[in-house]
Amino acid sequence: MSFEQTWKVGALASASGVTVRTLHHWDRIGLLSPSRRTASGHREYTEQDVVRLYQVLALRRLGLALETIATCLDVGVDPVRLVAEQLSDVEAALASLDVLRQRLTHIHGELTAARAPEAGTLICVLRAMRGTGPAADQALRRHVDDDQLRALEDRARALGPAAHYLLEIEWPELYRRAEALRAAGTDPGAPQVRRIVARMDELGALFSGGEETLSAAVKSAWQQEPAAMSGAPADAWQGLAAFLDRARAASS
């Protein structure tokens, strides 16, 4: 004759990694209650309770609220589907980590050999670490076609490590300086503003190769989706954009 194993709340909390407080809360709301009482009146969790605990934890990892989990368990959960969804999530996470590992290994090799990694490689690593592409990239893709995007990438690749400095350091600094001048009430035609605008346009030509259609597409992205492209509120960007346009007009 076999006896079913049971667990007191402390033992189950220790075994599952769930706090005693959490188990008590789930008992109070009826999500997971111990099914058996000992002769002395102490409540214990049965093997079926442990199965339900696993299902609760699995559904929580899928992002479901406790109320939704209770509903799912009350109507019955297919364990095969449940495990398959968890397995899919784990495999996706492992794939992302493997891509990141390969890129970091490449960069490590480049640095060890005293060679600067390509800017494109660094950007790919940043994207892998964030999990998704930046909003600016997504906005840009809505305005440029694949050929134009490849042209931008080729131009950035041709610039080598300088591309990272120009895109991540100098260009944002130019916008910060321009915004500071605008906020201070500086005339758009002032020499310092015109110099900033000239350098901005120079950088734009550097990445577009002076190709007018490509330049127009990029400009359209900035005009129609300024918040995504700049990372700043749309109103703030539009005010700065108008200030820069007046500076360009003063320079012509």
Buried (B, 14 or more C-beta within 10 A) or exposed (E): EEEEEBBBBEEBBEEBEBEEEEBEEBBEEEBBBBBBEEEEEEBBBBEEBBEBBBBBBBBEEEEBEBEEBBEBBEEEBEEEEBEEBBEEEEEEEEEEEEBBEEBBEBBEEBEEEEEEBBBBBBBBBEBBEEEEBBBBBEBBBEBBEEEBBEBBBEBBEEBEEBBBEBBBEEBEEBBEBBBEBBEEEBEBEEEEBBBBBEBBBEBBEBBBEEBEEBBEBBEBBBEEBBBBBBEBEEEBBBBBBEBBEBBBEBBE
